[in-house]
Amino acid sequence: MMNTRPPNRRHATRFAVVGLATVALATLGNIGTARADVVPGGSTTGVLSGAAQEFLAQRAAALLDTPATASPKVLGHEVALSPGLAGAESAATSELHARRDRLRAVGEAYTSATTELSDAKTAQRGDTTVLSVTETTTLEYKKIRGDEPANTAYSAPREFTFERTATGWTLTGQRLVEPDAVPPVTEPAGQPKVDLSITDPTAAAPGSPATTGPVSKDPAPAGEIRPFYNYSAMAAYAERYWRNYNSAYRTFNDRGGDCTNFISQALRAGGWADAPGFYRDYHYWWYNRFNQTYSWVNVNSWASFALSSGRTHNLRYLTELGLGDILQVDFDRASGKDHSMIVSYVSGGTAYLTYHTTNTYRRSVWSIYNSNPNALYYAFRT
């Protein structure tokens, strides 16, 4: 992904979900044929893309601050859900309603959602067709406190599997493509798969010490004076490149995830200087066009460098997180921490985090916590 131009909208289709109403480029009853002309690949790609888009729009609708709705069994006239997937989606919808209610209890809600699909491609084998797309979903925050940001968003590659039948198509399965990605807010619970193999450049450097204990979700005490870095520049960098990657840097989505590489870039944009030394030693932190340190790309090695260098210290409370601070998560309470995020917006004492893998913009710390209540959280003051 490049940073030199905005996302390609020419080949994107779009759903807007407002309250209980779904507004599309065509009516839902004629979803397949009407969309064939706006998605590349002909009528089959149009029919299947329209069905995939409605599927994802229904997922997003389950989180909105509206009365509960049932999950669909038919996606337009031409595509049905298989019995197995229909049952799984019924359970997913119930789980997302429960997530919505937990968020509402802590003062967060969404009023509307928009889902766009781009980069649609199909691969066919017999009666089976696999549709690959990039989903971008935006959820509008409800103004409960009044100072919430406008929205949160994520962008993720997905695959949908369809079977051709005598009467049309059946959607039999769907999945997030990135195996190491943190599931977006519309995804039911499930821990990301994390590869900590030492042969991976994102793996921890040998001998990296553990960081101090996890933070509390309780209210924070009085604030403190922060060292001088340009925290606004860190946040601006994260929000500029959360989806359209900076082509000046390598990416690691296929090698353990890009999350720590991304926060390292943002920290450098805000004034963190390179610390030259052996690339596998956690005491050093740098990036060049040939290589980078383990601490630049690995979650645990970054934490070891950040603390041992004195550039950060741990916070005790999630409510202490400020602009440019880092939050790391150990999802399964095993094998060390799994994911890094940077605070790019703060309002009303709530931190909003931006990160890669899954590419996400301004997701609240409470949304992350409510989706992963059994995880361990480590907060760093930068």
Buried (B, 14 or more C-beta within 10 A) or exposed (E): EEEEEEBEEEBBBBBBBBEEEBBBBBEBEBBBBBBBEBBBBEEBBBBBBBBBBBBBBBBBBBBBBBEEEEBBBBBBBBBBBBEEBBEBBBEBBBBBBEBBEBBBEBBBBBBBBBBBBBBBEBEEEEEEBBBBBBBBBBBBBBEBEEEBBEBBBBBBBBBBBBBBEEEBBBBBBBEBEBBBBBBBBBBBEEEBEBEBEEEBBBBBBEEBEEBEEBBBBEEBEEEEEEEEBBBEBBBBBBBBBBBBBBEEBBBBBEBBBBBBBBBBBBBBBBBBEBBEBEBBBBBBBBBEEEEBBBBBBBBBBBBBBBBBBEBBEBBBBBBBBBBBBBBBBBBBEEEBBBBBBBBBBBBEEBBBBBBBBBBBBBBBBBBBBBBBEEBBBBBBBB
